[in-house]
Amino acid sequence: MNFGSGGVGVGIHMAGELFSQVAGIKLVHVAYKGAAPAMTAVMAGEVDMMFNGIPPTLSAIKAGKVRVIAIGSDKRTELLPGVPTILESGINFSTEGWYGFVAPKGTPQPVIDTLHKTLTQVMTSPDMKASMAKLAVDPVATSPAAFAKFIRAENVRWAKVIDAAGLKGKAK
């Protein structure tokens, strides 16, 4: 089977490589020039599947243009309550896209503290949580140190996937 993605090395490509590795199967990657063309290819039957986030896929799901087989997160989403997680099938696969706020190295601690306090207030506000829930996004506010630790762990995790997939290249 093959899977489409928005290009070599993008998150949805890496999710497919991770799934291939943990499921012990060989999936063939088909790179497109962006996630939208890859989604079009799935809908047209050019590729067998795609690993994509819920927000950019939701309209195609609601329109019945794609069928969701499973969710890649640790828990089911309220937007698609009848769709199981991949973990529920017995495959040790879990991955979610994430965004974070970073500042240049050497940014003074008082500036970091102010940014953190303000962003935490915004991310945990009821209005923001409600808006994000509509997109299947769960805002999480953590400390700068915890986020730095998370990023380091993600770098290690995905480096292993990249190495196992035999992907090469240099970061810019």
MDTraj code that builds the backbone (N, CA, C; nanometers):
import mdtraj as md
import numpy as np

residues = "MET ASN PHE GLY SER GLY GLY VAL GLY VAL GLY ILE HIS MET ALA GLY GLU LEU PHE SER GLN VAL ALA GLY ILE LYS LEU VAL HIS VAL ALA TYR LYS GLY ALA ALA PRO ALA MET THR ALA VAL MET ALA GLY GLU VAL ASP MET MET PHE ASN GLY ILE PRO PRO THR LEU SER ALA ILE LYS ALA GLY LYS VAL ARG VAL ILE ALA ILE GLY SER ASP LYS ARG THR GLU LEU LEU PRO GLY VAL PRO THR ILE LEU GLU SER GLY ILE ASN PHE SER THR GLU GLY TRP TYR GLY PHE VAL ALA PRO LYS GLY THR PRO GLN PRO VAL ILE ASP THR LEU HIS LYS THR LEU THR GLN VAL MET THR SER PRO ASP MET LYS ALA SER MET ALA LYS LEU ALA VAL ASP PRO VAL ALA THR SER PRO ALA ALA PHE ALA LYS PHE ILE ARG ALA GLU ASN VAL ARG TRP ALA LYS VAL ILE ASP ALA ALA GLY LEU LYS GLY LYS ALA LYS".split()
xyz = np.array([
    [0.0840, -0.1180, 0.0000],
    [0.0000, 0.0000, 0.0000],
    [0.0881, 0.1237, 0.0000],
    [0.0306, 0.2334, -0.0452],
    [0.1051, 0.3579, -0.0453],
    [0.0301, 0.4647, 0.0330],
    [0.1022, 0.5694, 0.0684],
    [0.0403, 0.6816, 0.1387],
    [0.0952, 0.8122, 0.0841],
    [0.0064, 0.9091, 0.0772],
    [0.0459, 1.0396, 0.0284],
    [0.0784, 1.1328, 0.1428],
    [0.1627, 1.2308, 0.1126],
    [0.1935, 1.3347, 0.2114],
    [0.2217, 1.4642, 0.1378],
    [0.2405, 1.5689, 0.2148],
    [0.2696, 1.7002, 0.1585],
    [0.4147, 1.7226, 0.1244],
    [0.4956, 1.6187, 0.1248],
    [0.6362, 1.6315, 0.0874],
    [0.7270, 1.5518, 0.1789],
    [0.8476, 1.5304, 0.1326],
    [0.9456, 1.4525, 0.2089],
    [0.9834, 1.5273, 0.3362],
    [0.9716, 1.4584, 0.4475],
    [1.0145, 1.5131, 0.5752],
    [0.9102, 1.5924, 0.6513],
    [0.7938, 1.6180, 0.5920],
    [0.6899, 1.6906, 0.6655],
    [0.6274, 1.5986, 0.7690],
    [0.5574, 1.6567, 0.8641],
    [0.5016, 1.5786, 0.9745],
    [0.4166, 1.4617, 0.9317],
    [0.3314, 1.4808, 0.8301],
    [0.2443, 1.3712, 0.7887],
    [0.3215, 1.2617, 0.7154],
    [0.4347, 1.2957, 0.6558],
    [0.5232, 1.1929, 0.6005],
    [0.5849, 1.1124, 0.7148],
    [0.6335, 1.1849, 0.8154],
    [0.6967, 1.1159, 0.9286],
    [0.5971, 1.0274, 1.0034],
    [0.4709, 1.0708, 1.0134],
    [0.3687, 0.9874, 1.0781],
    [0.3526, 0.8566, 1.0017],
    [0.3526, 0.8636, 0.8699],
    [0.3428, 0.7422, 0.7890],
    [0.4623, 0.6510, 0.8072],
    [0.5812, 0.7095, 0.8154],
    [0.7026, 0.6288, 0.8380],
    [0.6984, 0.5628, 0.9760],
    [0.6548, 0.6393, 1.0760],
    [0.6428, 0.5830, 1.2113],
    [0.5431, 0.4671, 1.2118],
    [0.4277, 0.4866, 1.1495],
    [0.3278, 0.3800, 1.1448],
    [0.3840, 0.2558, 1.0763],
    [0.4507, 0.2747, 0.9656],
    [0.5108, 0.1638, 0.8927],
    [0.6061, 0.0851, 0.9827],
    [0.6853, 0.1570, 1.0605],
    [0.7831, 0.0931, 1.1478],
    [0.7171, 0.0182, 1.2631],
    [0.6237, 0.0823, 1.3329],
    [0.5645, 0.0174, 1.4507],
    [0.4671, -0.0924, 1.4129],
    [0.4064, -0.0826, 1.2941],
    [0.3133, -0.1867, 1.2494],
    [0.3868, -0.3026, 1.1830],
    [0.5155, -0.2816, 1.1529],
    [0.5939, -0.3874, 1.0898],
    [0.5517, -0.4155, 0.9465],
    [0.5105, -0.3102, 0.8757],
    [0.4698, -0.3245, 0.7364],
    [0.5488, -0.2263, 0.6513],
    [0.5467, -0.2474, 0.5216],
    [0.6155, -0.1553, 0.4316],
    [0.5127, -0.0743, 0.3557],
    [0.5095, 0.0534, 0.3820],
    [0.4253, 0.1459, 0.3081],
    [0.5140, 0.2262, 0.2150],
    [0.4662, 0.2535, 0.0970],
    [0.5408, 0.3326, 0.0001],
    [0.4943, 0.4777, 0.0097],
    [0.5880, 0.5666, 0.0292],
    [0.5581, 0.7088, 0.0419],
    [0.5482, 0.7743, -0.0958],
    [0.4416, 0.8524, -0.1146],
    [0.4236, 0.9301, -0.2367],
    [0.4158, 1.0764, -0.1940],
    [0.5172, 1.1527, -0.2312],
    [0.5246, 1.2930, -0.1904],
    [0.4529, 1.3821, -0.2915],
    [0.3722, 1.4721, -0.2400],
    [0.3045, 1.5720, -0.3219],
    [0.3576, 1.7094, -0.2825],
    [0.3234, 1.8098, -0.3589],
    [0.3663, 1.9465, -0.3299],
    [0.2647, 2.0127, -0.2381],
    [0.2525, 1.9588, -0.1176],
    [0.1603, 2.0123, -0.0192],
    [0.0566, 1.9089, 0.0218],
    [-0.0010, 1.9313, 0.1404],
    [-0.1013, 1.8389, 0.1933],
    [-0.2306, 1.8424, 0.1132],
    [-0.2675, 1.9586, 0.0604],
    [-0.3918, 1.9680, -0.0167],
    [-0.3867, 1.8800, -0.1427],
    [-0.2792, 1.8846, -0.2210],
    [-0.2727, 1.7924, -0.3353],
    [-0.2710, 1.6452, -0.2925],
    [-0.2091, 1.6159, -0.1791],
    [-0.2089, 1.4778, -0.1293],
    [-0.3509, 1.4349, -0.0919],
    [-0.4263, 1.5241, -0.0284],
    [-0.5648, 1.4925, 0.0072],
    [-0.6484, 1.4720, -0.1189],
    [-0.6254, 1.5534, -0.2196],
    [-0.6955, 1.5372, -0.3469],
    [-0.6639, 1.3997, -0.4067],
    [-0.5380, 1.3584, -0.3960],
    [-0.4970, 1.2273, -0.4472],
    [-0.5675, 1.1136, -0.3726],
    [-0.5851, 1.1287, -0.2425],
    [-0.6576, 1.0277, -0.1651],
    [-0.8023, 1.0204, -0.2137],
    [-0.8654, 1.1348, -0.2263],
    [-1.0060, 1.1385, -0.2692],
    [-1.0233, 1.0829, -0.4107],
    [-0.9213, 1.1005, -0.4956],
    [-0.9278, 1.0515, -0.6336],
    [-0.8855, 0.9056, -0.6458],
    [-0.8374, 0.8469, -0.5368],
    [-0.7929, 0.7079, -0.5421],
    [-0.6543, 0.6890, -0.6002],
    [-0.5771, 0.7963, -0.6117],
    [-0.4394, 0.7863, -0.6629],
    [-0.3463, 0.7218, -0.5609],
    [-0.3745, 0.7450, -0.4329],
    [-0.2987, 0.6818, -0.3250],
    [-0.3981, 0.6132, -0.2315],
    [-0.3491, 0.5151, -0.1584],
    [-0.4370, 0.4360, -0.0727],
    [-0.4802, 0.5074, 0.0541],
    [-0.3928, 0.5896, 0.1081],
    [-0.4240, 0.6537, 0.2352],
    [-0.3343, 0.7736, 0.2588],
    [-0.3632, 0.8390, 0.3707],
    [-0.2860, 0.9563, 0.4106],
    [-0.2961, 0.9703, 0.5620],
    [-0.1906, 1.0131, 0.6228],
    [-0.1904, 1.0478, 0.7644],
    [-0.2003, 1.1997, 0.7682],
    [-0.3092, 1.2506, 0.8238],
    [-0.3281, 1.3953, 0.8237],
    [-0.3980, 1.4369, 0.9516],
    [-0.3843, 1.5610, 0.9870],
    [-0.4520, 1.6137, 1.1042],
    [-0.6015, 1.6263, 1.0806],
    [-0.6764, 1.6314, 1.1891],
    [-0.8214, 1.6452, 1.1772],
    [-0.8607, 1.7822, 1.1230],
    [-0.8051, 1.8927, 1.1745],
    [-0.8515, 2.0234, 1.1259],
    [-0.8491, 2.0398, 0.9734],
    [-0.7384, 2.0066, 0.9057],
    [-0.7411, 2.0264, 0.7605],
    [-0.8221, 1.9209, 0.6849],
    [-0.8610, 1.8147, 0.7524],
    [-0.9335, 1.7052, 0.6876],
    [-1.0825, 1.7074, 0.7183],
    [-1.1216, 1.7848, 0.8163],
    [-1.2578, 1.7805, 0.8677],
    [-1.3647, 1.8047, 0.7615],
    [-1.3437, 1.8998, 0.6720],
    [-1.4465, 1.9263, 0.5709],
    [-1.4636, 1.8073, 0.4770],
    [-1.3542, 1.7410, 0.4393],
    [-1.3633, 1.6226, 0.3528],
    [-1.4297, 1.5070, 0.4264],
    [-1.4054, 1.4969, 0.5568],
    [-1.4687, 1.3926, 0.6382],
    [-1.6196, 1.4161, 0.6418],
    [-1.6586, 1.5390, 0.6747],
    [-1.8010, 1.5725, 0.6853],
    [-1.8737, 1.5575, 0.5518],
    [-1.8029, 1.5836, 0.4423],
    [-1.8627, 1.5718, 0.3098],
    [-1.8659, 1.4275, 0.2607],
    [-1.8075, 1.3368, 0.3382],
    [-1.8061, 1.1963, 0.2986],
    [-1.7077, 1.1651, 0.1873],
    [-1.6089, 1.2511, 0.1672],
    [-1.5108, 1.2309, 0.0603],
    [-1.3955, 1.1408, 0.1023],
    [-1.3755, 1.1293, 0.2332],
    [-1.2744, 1.0374, 0.2863],
    [-1.3348, 0.9624, 0.4046],
    [-1.2796, 0.8476, 0.4307],
    [-1.3251, 0.7675, 0.5441],
    [-1.2129, 0.7625, 0.6469],
    [-1.2430, 0.8027, 0.7669],
    [-1.1443, 0.7986, 0.8738],
    [-1.1414, 0.6578, 0.9297],
    [-1.0238, 0.5987, 0.9332],
    [-1.0096, 0.4625, 0.9824],
    [-0.9737, 0.4627, 1.1302],
    [-0.8853, 0.5524, 1.1696],
    [-0.8418, 0.5594, 1.3089],
    [-0.7781, 0.6945, 1.3353],
    [-0.7690, 0.7285, 1.4635],
    [-0.7086, 0.8528, 1.5096],
    [-0.5696, 0.8206, 1.5644],
    [-0.4728, 0.9057, 1.5339],
    [-0.3357, 0.8809, 1.5763],
    [-0.3009, 0.9311, 1.7149],
    [-0.3939, 0.9948, 1.7833],
    [-0.3654, 1.0459, 1.9174],
    [-0.3876, 0.9366, 2.0227],
    [-0.3541, 0.9691, 2.1462],
    [-0.3699, 0.8737, 2.2562],
    [-0.5151, 0.8488, 2.2927],
    [-0.6013, 0.9459, 2.2642],
    [-0.7420, 0.9320, 2.3015],
    [-0.8312, 0.9740, 2.1855],
    [-0.9548, 0.9262, 2.1883],
    [-1.0513, 0.9619, 2.0855],
    [-1.0834, 1.1110, 2.0928],
    [-1.1340, 1.1625, 1.9826],
    [-1.1724, 1.3031, 1.9789],
    [-1.3242, 1.3165, 1.9837],
    [-1.3686, 1.4191, 2.0497],
    [-1.5127, 1.4459, 2.0574],
    [-1.5715, 1.4791, 1.9204],
    [-1.4884, 1.5263, 1.8276],
    [-1.5379, 1.5582, 1.6937],
    [-1.5741, 1.4324, 1.6148],
    [-1.5050, 1.3227, 1.6446],
    [-1.5286, 1.1956, 1.5765],
    [-1.5340, 1.0841, 1.6811],
    [-1.6343, 1.0860, 1.7682],
    [-1.6369, 0.9948, 1.8824],
    [-1.6429, 0.8466, 1.8469],
    [-1.6934, 0.8127, 1.7304],
    [-1.7020, 0.6726, 1.6905],
    [-1.5760, 0.6187, 1.6264],
    [-1.4757, 0.7034, 1.6090],
    [-1.3518, 0.6606, 1.5440],
    [-1.2499, 0.6201, 1.6505],
    [-1.2019, 0.4953, 1.6450],
    [-1.1061, 0.4494, 1.7459],
    [-0.9659, 0.5073, 1.7224],
    [-0.8833, 0.4947, 1.8233],
    [-0.7429, 0.5320, 1.8083],
    [-0.6682, 0.4137, 1.7485],
    [-0.5534, 0.4402, 1.6918],
    [-0.4694, 0.3321, 1.6405],
    [-0.4233, 0.2453, 1.7575],
    [-0.3984, 0.3080, 1.8719],
    [-0.3596, 0.2318, 1.9910],
    [-0.4634, 0.1258, 2.0268],
    [-0.5911, 0.1576, 2.0083],
    [-0.6977, 0.0627, 2.0396],
    [-0.6907, -0.0629, 1.9535],
    [-0.6280, -0.0528, 1.8369],
    [-0.6168, -0.1690, 1.7490],
    [-0.5011, -0.2601, 1.7903],
    [-0.4228, -0.2148, 1.8885],
    [-0.3101, -0.2945, 1.9351],
    [-0.1765, -0.2538, 1.8760],
    [-0.1756, -0.1519, 1.7948],
    [-0.0501, -0.1027, 1.7365],
    [-0.0021, 0.0148, 1.8211],
    [0.1213, 0.0078, 1.8659],
    [0.1770, 0.1102, 1.9539],
    [0.2157, 0.2340, 1.8728],
    [0.1143, 0.3080, 1.8331],
    [0.1329, 0.4273, 1.7510],
    [0.0582, 0.5426, 1.8141],
    [0.1280, 0.6493, 1.8357],
    [0.0650, 0.7705, 1.8858],
    [0.1488, 0.8889, 1.8415],
    [0.0833, 0.9793, 1.7736],
    [0.1509, 1.1012, 1.7336],
    [0.0477, 1.2102, 1.7132],
    [0.0826, 1.3266, 1.7539],
    [-0.0055, 1.4414, 1.7366],
    [0.0790, 1.5597, 1.6940],
    [0.0213, 1.6418, 1.6103],
    [0.0892, 1.7652, 1.5746],
    [0.0858, 1.8605, 1.6930],
    [0.1834, 1.9459, 1.7019],
    [0.1858, 2.0428, 1.8106],
    [0.2490, 2.1724, 1.7610],
    [0.2123, 2.2749, 1.8269],
    [0.2688, 2.4074, 1.8006],
    [0.3167, 2.4631, 1.9331],
    [0.4134, 2.5490, 1.9270],
    [0.4621, 2.6106, 2.0485],
    [0.5210, 2.7466, 2.0180],
    [0.5447, 2.8190, 2.1230],
    [0.6052, 2.9507, 2.1110],
    [0.7496, 2.9414, 2.1577],
    [0.8401, 2.9950, 2.0784],
    [0.9814, 2.9961, 2.1127],
    [1.0342, 3.1386, 2.0971],
    [1.1457, 3.1644, 2.1609],
    [1.2108, 3.2949, 2.1523],
    [1.3590, 3.2716, 2.1257],
    [1.4268, 3.3721, 2.0734],
    [1.5698, 3.3555, 2.0458],
    [1.6506, 3.3239, 2.1720],
    [1.7555, 3.2470, 2.1536],
    [1.8466, 3.2176, 2.2635],
    [1.8978, 3.3507, 2.3185],
    [1.9046, 3.3595, 2.4502],
    [1.9530, 3.4809, 2.5129],
    [1.8442, 3.5820, 2.5449],
    [1.7197, 3.5477, 2.5140],
    [1.6101, 3.6387, 2.5501],
    [1.6083, 3.6523, 2.7016],
    [1.6042, 3.7739, 2.7546],
    [1.6069, 3.7920, 2.9004],
    [1.4912, 3.7186, 2.9703],
    [1.5211, 3.6623, 3.0860],
    [1.4219, 3.5847, 3.1602],
    [1.2941, 3.6638, 3.1908],
    [1.3026, 3.7916, 3.2267],
    [1.1782, 3.8659, 3.2503],
    [1.0872, 3.8706, 3.1262],
    [1.1465, 3.8764, 3.0086],
    [1.0681, 3.8760, 2.8846],
    [1.0030, 3.7382, 2.8665],
    [1.0810, 3.6338, 2.8891],
    [1.0276, 3.4963, 2.8809],
    [0.9118, 3.4805, 2.9786],
    [0.9304, 3.5275, 3.1001],
    [0.8263, 3.5149, 3.2027],
    [0.6979, 3.5880, 3.1619],
    [0.7128, 3.7085, 3.1076],
    [0.5959, 3.7857, 3.0645],
    [0.5243, 3.7163, 2.9485],
    [0.6006, 3.6713, 2.8508],
    [0.5412, 3.5989, 2.7384],
    [0.4678, 3.4739, 2.7862],
    [0.5326, 3.3987, 2.8741],
    [0.4725, 3.2749, 2.9250],
    [0.3423, 3.3029, 2.9992],
    [0.3442, 3.4022, 3.0858],
    [0.2248, 3.4349, 3.1633],
    [0.1092, 3.4751, 3.0711],
    [0.1388, 3.5607, 2.9743],
    [0.0353, 3.6088, 2.8828],
    [-0.0183, 3.4955, 2.7955],
    [0.0703, 3.4161, 2.7392],
    [0.0275, 3.3058, 2.6531],
    [-0.0519, 3.2012, 2.7309],
    [-0.0117, 3.1744, 2.8539],
    [-0.0850, 3.0787, 2.9372],
    [-0.2264, 3.1287, 2.9647],
    [-0.2394, 3.2579, 2.9933],
    [-0.3727, 3.3154, 3.0175],
    [-0.4610, 3.3014, 2.8939],
    [-0.4041, 3.3292, 2.7784],
    [-0.4813, 3.3207, 2.6545],
    [-0.5181, 3.1750, 2.6249],
    [-0.4212, 3.0847, 2.6325],
    [-0.4446, 2.9446, 2.5960],
    [-0.5416, 2.8736, 2.6890],
    [-0.5503, 2.9177, 2.8132],
    [-0.6396, 2.8509, 2.9088],
    [-0.7729, 2.9227, 2.9262],
    [-0.7943, 3.0307, 2.8515],
    [-0.9216, 3.1029, 2.8633],
    [-1.0351, 3.0163, 2.8075],
    [-1.1533, 3.0263, 2.8639],
    [-1.2669, 2.9472, 2.8154],
    [-1.2974, 2.9711, 2.6668],
    [-1.2865, 3.0957, 2.6218],
    [-1.3135, 3.1248, 2.4807],
    [-1.2140, 3.0551, 2.3889],
    [-1.0870, 3.0596, 2.4251],
    [-0.9848, 2.9950, 2.3426],
    [-1.0050, 2.8439, 2.3430],
    [-1.0303, 2.7873, 2.4594],
    [-1.0524, 2.6425, 2.4668],
    [-1.1710, 2.6006, 2.3812],
    [-1.2794, 2.6777, 2.3853],
    [-1.3980, 2.6455, 2.3054],
    [-1.3680, 2.6559, 2.1564],
    [-1.2966, 2.7599, 2.1173],
    [-1.2612, 2.7772, 1.9761],
    [-1.1715, 2.6651, 1.9273],
    [-1.0758, 2.6288, 2.0068],
    [-0.9819, 2.5239, 1.9684],
    [-1.0482, 2.3859, 1.9668],
    [-1.1410, 2.3620, 2.0558],
    [-1.2108, 2.2328, 2.0606],
    [-1.2848, 2.2063, 1.9299],
    [-1.3360, 2.3106, 1.8675],
    [-1.4052, 2.2953, 1.7396],
    [-1.3126, 2.2439, 1.6305],
    [-1.1827, 2.2599, 1.6518],
    [-1.0815, 2.2150, 1.5550],
    [-1.0090, 2.0889, 1.6018],
    [-1.0593, 2.0279, 1.7075],
    [-0.9968, 1.9082, 1.7659],
    [-0.8575, 1.9389, 1.8186],
    [-0.8404, 2.0592, 1.8702],
    [-0.7131, 2.1010, 1.9268],
    [-0.7323, 2.1238, 2.0761],
    [-0.6453, 2.0651, 2.1539],
    [-0.6512, 2.0781, 2.2988],
    [-0.5344, 2.1645, 2.3442],
    [-0.5585, 2.2934, 2.3729],
    [-0.4474, 2.3793, 2.4131],
    [-0.3871, 2.3345, 2.5466],
    [-0.2572, 2.3279, 2.5484],
    [-0.1851, 2.2867, 2.6689],
    [-0.0855, 2.3962, 2.7037],
    [-0.0912, 2.4424, 2.8243],
    [0.0054, 2.5419, 2.8718],
    [0.0979, 2.4724, 2.9696],
    [0.2255, 2.4833, 2.9452],
    [0.3256, 2.4206, 3.0308],
    [0.4361, 2.5222, 3.0578],
    [0.5326, 2.4849, 3.1358],
    [0.6422, 2.5768, 3.1659],
    [0.7420, 2.5795, 3.0506],
    [0.8188, 2.6865, 3.0386],
    [0.9221, 2.6904, 2.9352],
    [1.0205, 2.5735, 2.9481],
    [1.0560, 2.5365, 3.0698],
    [1.1497, 2.4248, 3.0891],
    [1.0873, 2.2927, 3.0439],
    [0.9608, 2.2711, 3.0768],
    [0.8930, 2.1477, 3.0353],
    [0.8794, 2.1416, 2.8835],
    [0.8516, 2.2555, 2.8216],
    [0.8392, 2.2578, 2.6767],
    [0.9741, 2.2304, 2.6109],
    [1.0815, 2.2862, 2.6648],
    [1.2151, 2.2599, 2.6116],
    [1.2486, 2.1112, 2.6220],
    [1.2124, 2.0505, 2.7333],
    [1.2356, 1.9062, 2.7529],
    [1.1549, 1.8257, 2.6502],
    [1.0301, 1.8651, 2.6274],
    [0.9444, 1.7991, 2.5292],
    [1.0061, 1.8070, 2.3897],
    [1.0546, 1.9253, 2.3514],
    [1.1158, 1.9428, 2.2190],
    [1.2385, 1.8531, 2.2050],
    [1.3212, 1.8469, 2.3082],
    [1.4392, 1.7595, 2.3024],
    [1.3979, 1.6133, 2.2837],
    [1.2948, 1.5695, 2.3556],
    [1.2465, 1.4314, 2.3428],
    [1.1901, 1.4055, 2.2029],
    [1.1187, 1.5028, 2.1480],
    [1.0648, 1.4887, 2.0127],
    [1.1786, 1.4777, 1.9104],
    [1.2843, 1.5565, 1.9291],
    [1.3987, 1.5484, 1.8380],
    [1.4596, 1.4087, 1.8386],
    [1.4749, 1.3511, 1.9559],
    [1.5293, 1.2151, 1.9668],
    [1.4347, 1.1143, 1.9015],
    [1.3069, 1.1266, 1.9337],
    [1.2061, 1.0334, 1.8799],
    [1.2058, 1.0326, 1.7279],
    [1.1986, 1.1511, 1.6682],
    [1.1868, 1.1582, 1.5234],
    [1.3190, 1.1313, 1.4526],
    [1.4311, 1.1551, 1.5178],
    [1.5603, 1.1187, 1.4581],
    [1.5675, 0.9681, 1.4372],
    [1.5132, 0.8921, 1.5321],
    [1.5105, 0.7455, 1.5187],
    [1.4230, 0.7027, 1.4015],
    [1.3100, 0.7684, 1.3844],
    [1.2204, 0.7366, 1.2725],
    [1.2893, 0.7691, 1.1403],
    [1.3536, 0.8847, 1.1350],
    [1.4237, 0.9271, 1.0134],
    [1.5348, 0.8283, 0.9789],
    [1.6142, 0.7895, 1.0781],
    [1.7218, 0.6940, 1.0549],
    [1.6671, 0.5590, 1.0075],
    [1.5639, 0.5095, 1.0730],
    [1.5055, 0.3803, 1.0382],
    [1.4452, 0.3822, 0.8974],
    [1.3937, 0.4986, 0.8565],
    [1.3340, 0.5113, 0.7229],
    [1.4406, 0.5319, 0.6147],
    [1.5656, 0.5552, 0.6577],
    [1.6736, 0.5753, 0.5619],
    [1.6694, 0.7103, 0.4925],
    [1.6094, 0.8062, 0.5576],
    [1.6013, 0.9405, 0.4993],
    [1.7303, 1.0160, 0.5297],
    [1.7734, 1.0946, 0.4339],
    [1.8966, 1.1696, 0.4513],
    [1.8725, 1.3154, 0.4165],
    [1.9567, 1.3985, 0.4675],
    [1.9470, 1.5407, 0.4374],
    [2.0079, 1.6203, 0.5496],
    [2.0189, 1.7471, 0.5248],
    [2.0762, 1.8354, 0.6245],
    [1.9730, 1.9405, 0.6623],
    [1.9671, 1.9686, 0.7914],
    [1.8799, 2.0755, 0.8383],
    [1.9416, 2.2083, 0.8000],
    [1.8578, 2.3030, 0.7692],
    [1.9084, 2.4373, 0.7324],
    [1.9063, 2.5255, 0.8519],
])
top = md.Topology()
chain = top.add_chain()
for i, resn in enumerate(residues, 1):
    res = top.add_residue(resn, chain, resSeq=i)
    for name in ("N", "CA", "C"):
        top.add_atom(name, md.element.get_by_symbol(name[0]), res)
traj = md.Trajectory(xyz[None], top)
